[in-house]
């Protein structure tokens, strides 16, 4: 606190020092905020990779080949279908619940219909429940790996080839499961991959003497 004995120049110097400190604090806070924002954006693909590797959140795995062994114990797989984001599609499983020996390949079908009056490209997200089954549920082939384009009124049946990894019986939590639900949700793709690739091709500079 200033007193009667404080010199005006001392008070001004103190005020200047305080202002400088406040500016430094503001700069530091802003830097931390931007760093956290950048880390959040960078975390999205890392989180997705983490889910695919660990099965966290019920994320299923993609397999290149079938299981090496088949067990005598069976697992029941149920199928669920949803649409999101106002997508004008009808989407439902064709196959009912399937009970197969653990490790044996299963084949299920889903059916989708474009009920709108325009072509629509959609892509499906997927997961399984309960969550602890995610790391053990493997898909050999799935429509969720590619964008799907449907013309107005067009319908399509789409297969899913899968198996449950026999390693599930060794997991303390997942080994107690008897039923797994495979769920898909279709969303509209506003910028399909084919259109994006075409736009990049158009935007690419031409060599001298090419194009007009």
LOKOLRO-234126 format. One record per residue (C-alpha): y, z, x; residue number from 1. Coordinates in Angstrom, 1 decimal, decimal comma. Each point is the difference from the previous one (the first is absolute). Layout:
N
+--------+--------+--------+-----+
|     py |     pz |     px |  nr |
+--------+--------+--------+-----+
|      Y |      Z |      X | NUM |
...
+--------+--------+--------+-----+
***
This chain:
212
+--------+--------+--------+-----+
|     py |     pz |     px |  nr |
+--------+--------+--------+-----+
|    0,0 |    0,0 |    0,0 |   1 |
|    3,5 |   -0,8 |    1,3 |   2 |
|    2,4 |    2,8 |    0,8 |   3 |
|    3,7 |    0,2 |    0,5 |   4 |
|   -0,6 |   -0,2 |    3,7 |   5 |
|   -1,9 |   -3,4 |   -0,2 |   6 |
|    1,9 |   -2,9 |    1,4 |   7 |
|    0,4 |   -3,1 |   -2,2 |   8 |
|   -1,6 |   -2,1 |    2,7 |   9 |
|   -3,1 |    2,3 |    0,2 |  10 |
|   -0,5 |   -0,3 |   -3,8 |  11 |
|    0,3 |   -3,8 |    0,2 |  12 |
|   -2,5 |   -0,1 |    2,8 |  13 |
|   -2,4 |    2,1 |   -2,0 |  14 |
|    0,4 |   -2,2 |   -3,0 |  15 |
|   -0,7 |   -3,1 |    2,1 |  16 |
|   -3,1 |    1,6 |    1,5 |  17 |
|   -1,3 |    0,9 |   -3,5 |  18 |
|    0,6 |   -3,5 |   -1,2 |  19 |
|   -1,9 |   -1,5 |    2,9 |  20 |
|   -2,9 |    2,4 |   -0,6 |  21 |
|    0,0 |   -1,0 |   -3,7 |  22 |
|   -0,1 |   -3,7 |    0,9 |  23 |
|   -2,9 |    0,6 |    2,4 |  24 |
|   -2,0 |    1,8 |   -2,7 |  25 |
|    0,7 |   -2,8 |   -2,5 |  26 |
|   -1,1 |   -2,6 |    2,5 |  27 |
|   -3,2 |    1,9 |    0,8 |  28 |
|   -0,8 |    0,5 |   -3,7 |  29 |
|    0,5 |   -3,7 |   -0,7 |  30 |
|   -2,2 |   -0,9 |    2,9 |  31 |
|   -2,8 |    2,3 |   -1,2 |  32 |
|    0,3 |   -1,4 |   -3,5 |  33 |
|   -0,3 |   -3,6 |    1,2 |  34 |
|   -2,9 |    0,9 |    2,2 |  35 |
|   -1,8 |    1,7 |   -2,9 |  36 |
|    0,6 |   -3,1 |   -2,2 |  37 |
|   -1,4 |   -2,3 |    2,7 |  38 |
|   -3,0 |    2,2 |    0,5 |  39 |
|   -0,6 |   -0,1 |   -3,8 |  40 |
|    0,0 |   -3,8 |    0,0 |  41 |
|   -2,3 |   -0,1 |    3,0 |  42 |
|   -2,3 |    2,5 |   -1,6 |  43 |
|   -0,8 |   -2,4 |   -2,9 |  44 |
|   -2,3 |   -2,4 |    1,9 |  45 |
|   -1,4 |    2,9 |    2,1 |  46 |
|   -0,8 |    2,0 |   -3,2 |  47 |
|   -1,7 |   -3,1 |   -1,4 |  48 |
|   -2,1 |   -0,4 |    3,1 |  49 |
|   -0,8 |    3,7 |    0,0 |  50 |
|   -1,2 |   -0,2 |   -3,6 |  51 |
|   -2,2 |   -3,0 |    0,7 |  52 |
|   -1,6 |    1,6 |    3,0 |  53 |
|   -0,5 |    3,4 |   -1,5 |  54 |
|   -0,4 |   -0,8 |   -3,7 |  55 |
|    2,8 |    2,5 |   -0,7 |  56 |
|    1,3 |   -0,3 |   -3,6 |  57 |
|   -3,2 |   -1,8 |   -1,1 |  58 |
|    0,7 |   -3,1 |    2,1 |  59 |
|   -3,2 |   -2,0 |    0,3 |  60 |
|   -1,3 |   -1,7 |    3,2 |  61 |
|   -0,6 |   -3,6 |    0,7 |  62 |
|   -3,4 |   -0,8 |    1,6 |  63 |
|   -1,1 |   -3,1 |    1,9 |  64 |
|   -3,7 |    0,4 |   -0,6 |  65 |
|   -2,3 |    1,9 |   -2,4 |  66 |
|   -1,3 |    3,5 |    0,7 |  67 |
|   -2,9 |    0,3 |    2,5 |  68 |
|   -2,0 |    2,4 |   -2,2 |  69 |
|   -0,6 |    0,7 |   -3,7 |  70 |
|   -0,7 |    3,6 |   -1,2 |  71 |
|   -2,3 |    1,1 |   -2,8 |  72 |
|    3,0 |    1,9 |   -1,5 |  73 |
|    2,2 |   -2,0 |   -2,5 |  74 |
|    3,7 |    0,0 |   -0,7 |  75 |
|    1,7 |   -1,1 |   -3,3 |  76 |
|    3,1 |   -2,2 |    0,4 |  77 |
|    2,4 |   -0,4 |   -2,9 |  78 |
|    2,7 |   -2,7 |   -0,3 |  79 |
|    3,6 |    0,4 |   -1,1 |  80 |
|    2,8 |   -2,6 |   -0,5 |  81 |
|    3,8 |    0,3 |   -0,5 |  82 |
|    3,1 |   -2,1 |    0,1 |  83 |
|    3,4 |    1,2 |    1,1 |  84 |
|    3,6 |   -1,0 |    0,2 |  85 |
|    0,1 |   -1,8 |   -3,3 |  86 |
|   -2,5 |   -2,6 |    1,1 |  87 |
|   -1,1 |   -2,1 |   -3,0 |  88 |
|   -3,7 |   -0,1 |    0,9 |  89 |
|   -3,1 |    1,3 |   -1,7 |  90 |
|   -2,2 |    1,6 |    2,6 |  91 |
|   -3,4 |    1,7 |   -0,6 |  92 |
|   -3,3 |    0,6 |    1,7 |  93 |
|   -2,8 |   -2,3 |   -1,3 |  94 |
|   -2,7 |    2,2 |    1,6 |  95 |
|   -0,9 |    3,4 |   -1,3 |  96 |
|   -1,0 |    3,0 |    2,2 |  97 |
|   -2,5 |   -0,9 |    2,7 |  98 |
|   -2,5 |    2,4 |    1,4 |  99 |
|   -1,4 |   -1,1 |    3,3 | 100 |
|   -1,8 |    1,5 |    3,0 | 101 |
|    2,6 |    1,1 |    2,6 | 102 |
|    0,3 |   -2,7 |    2,6 | 103 |
|   -1,1 |   -2,8 |   -2,4 | 104 |
|    2,5 |   -2,9 |   -0,7 | 105 |
|    1,5 |   -0,1 |   -3,4 | 106 |
|    1,8 |   -2,8 |   -1,7 | 107 |
|    2,5 |    0,5 |   -2,9 | 108 |
|    2,4 |   -2,2 |   -1,8 | 109 |
|    3,5 |    0,4 |   -1,4 | 110 |
|    1,7 |   -2,4 |   -2,5 | 111 |
|    3,7 |   -0,8 |    0,0 | 112 |
|    2,0 |   -2,1 |   -2,4 | 113 |
|    3,7 |   -1,2 |    0,2 | 114 |
|    1,4 |    0,7 |   -3,5 | 115 |
|    3,5 |   -1,2 |    0,9 | 116 |
|    1,5 |   -3,5 |   -0,3 | 117 |
|    0,6 |   -0,5 |    3,7 | 118 |
|   -2,1 |   -0,1 |    3,2 | 119 |
|   -0,3 |    3,4 |    1,6 | 120 |
|   -1,2 |    1,1 |    3,4 | 121 |
|   -1,5 |    3,5 |    0,2 | 122 |
|   -1,5 |    2,3 |    2,6 | 123 |
|   -2,2 |    3,1 |   -0,5 | 124 |
|    0,2 |    3,4 |    1,6 | 125 |
|   -3,1 |    2,1 |   -0,1 | 126 |
|   -1,5 |    3,4 |    0,6 | 127 |
|   -3,0 |    2,1 |   -0,9 | 128 |
|   -0,4 |    3,4 |   -1,6 | 129 |
|   -0,7 |    2,7 |    1,0 | 130 |
|    2,1 |   -0,4 |    3,2 | 131 |
|   -2,7 |    1,2 |    2,4 | 132 |
|   -2,1 |   -3,0 |   -0,9 | 133 |
|    2,6 |   -2,5 |    1,3 | 134 |
|   -1,2 |    0,0 |    3,6 | 135 |
|   -3,6 |   -0,7 |   -1,1 | 136 |
|    0,7 |   -2,7 |   -2,6 | 137 |
|   -0,2 |   -3,4 |    1,7 | 138 |
|    0,9 |   -3,4 |   -1,3 | 139 |
|   -1,5 |   -3,2 |    1,4 | 140 |
|    2,0 |   -2,3 |   -2,2 | 141 |
|    2,8 |    0,7 |   -2,4 | 142 |
|    2,7 |   -1,9 |   -1,9 | 143 |
|    2,5 |    2,6 |    1,1 | 144 |
|    0,1 |   -1,6 |    3,5 | 145 |
|    1,9 |   -3,0 |   -1,3 | 146 |
|    2,7 |   -0,9 |   -2,4 | 147 |
|   -1,2 |   -1,3 |   -3,4 | 148 |
|    1,9 |   -2,8 |   -1,8 | 149 |
|   -0,6 |   -0,6 |   -3,8 | 150 |
|    1,5 |   -2,6 |   -2,1 | 151 |
|    1,1 |    0,8 |   -3,6 | 152 |
|   -3,0 |    1,0 |   -2,1 | 153 |
|   -2,4 |   -0,4 |    3,0 | 154 |
|   -2,8 |    2,5 |    0,5 | 155 |
|   -2,1 |    0,7 |    3,1 | 156 |
|   -3,0 |    2,2 |    0,8 | 157 |
|    0,2 |    1,6 |    3,4 | 158 |
|   -2,9 |    1,6 |    2,0 | 159 |
|   -0,1 |    3,1 |    2,0 | 160 |
|   -2,8 |    0,5 |    2,5 | 161 |
|   -0,4 |    3,6 |    1,2 | 162 |
|   -2,3 |    2,7 |    1,3 | 163 |
|    0,2 |    3,8 |    0,5 | 164 |
|   -0,5 |    1,0 |    3,7 | 165 |
|   -3,1 |    2,1 |    0,5 | 166 |
|    2,1 |    2,3 |    2,2 | 167 |
|    1,3 |    1,5 |   -3,2 | 168 |
|   -3,0 |    2,3 |   -0,3 | 169 |
|    1,1 |    1,7 |    3,3 | 170 |
|    3,5 |    0,9 |   -1,2 | 171 |
|    0,3 |    3,6 |   -1,3 | 172 |
|    2,2 |   -1,0 |   -2,9 | 173 |
|   -0,9 |   -3,7 |   -0,8 | 174 |
|   -3,7 |    0,7 |    0,1 | 175 |
|    0,2 |    1,9 |   -3,3 | 176 |
|    1,4 |   -3,1 |   -1,8 | 177 |
|   -2,2 |   -1,8 |   -2,5 | 178 |
|    2,7 |   -2,4 |   -1,5 | 179 |
|    2,8 |   -2,0 |    1,6 | 180 |
|    2,7 |   -1,9 |   -1,9 | 181 |
|    1,4 |   -3,2 |    1,5 | 182 |
|    3,5 |   -0,7 |   -1,4 | 183 |
|    2,3 |   -3,0 |    0,3 | 184 |
|    3,6 |   -0,5 |   -1,1 | 185 |
|    1,5 |   -3,5 |   -0,1 | 186 |
|    3,7 |   -0,6 |    0,7 | 187 |
|    2,1 |   -3,1 |   -0,1 | 188 |
|    0,9 |   -1,6 |    3,3 | 189 |
|    3,6 |   -1,0 |   -0,2 | 190 |
|   -0,1 |   -1,9 |    3,3 | 191 |
|   -3,5 |   -1,5 |    0,4 | 192 |
|   -1,2 |   -0,6 |    3,6 | 193 |
|   -0,3 |   -3,7 |   -0,5 | 194 |
|    3,7 |   -0,2 |   -1,2 | 195 |
|    1,1 |    2,2 |    2,8 | 196 |
|   -1,8 |   -2,2 |    2,5 | 197 |
|    1,6 |   -3,1 |   -1,5 | 198 |
|    3,5 |    1,5 |    0,2 | 199 |
|   -0,6 |    0,8 |    3,7 | 200 |
|   -1,0 |   -3,6 |    0,6 | 201 |
|    3,1 |   -1,3 |   -1,7 | 202 |
|    2,2 |    2,3 |    2,0 | 203 |
|   -1,6 |   -0,9 |    3,3 | 204 |
|    2,3 |   -2,2 |    2,2 | 205 |
|   -1,2 |   -3,5 |    0,5 | 206 |
|   -0,3 |   -1,7 |    3,3 | 207 |
|    2,6 |   -2,7 |    0,9 | 208 |
|   -0,8 |   -3,2 |   -1,7 | 209 |
|   -2,1 |    1,7 |   -2,8 | 210 |
|    1,2 |    0,5 |   -3,5 | 211 |
|    3,3 |   -1,0 |   -1,4 | 212 |
+--------+--------+--------+-----+
***
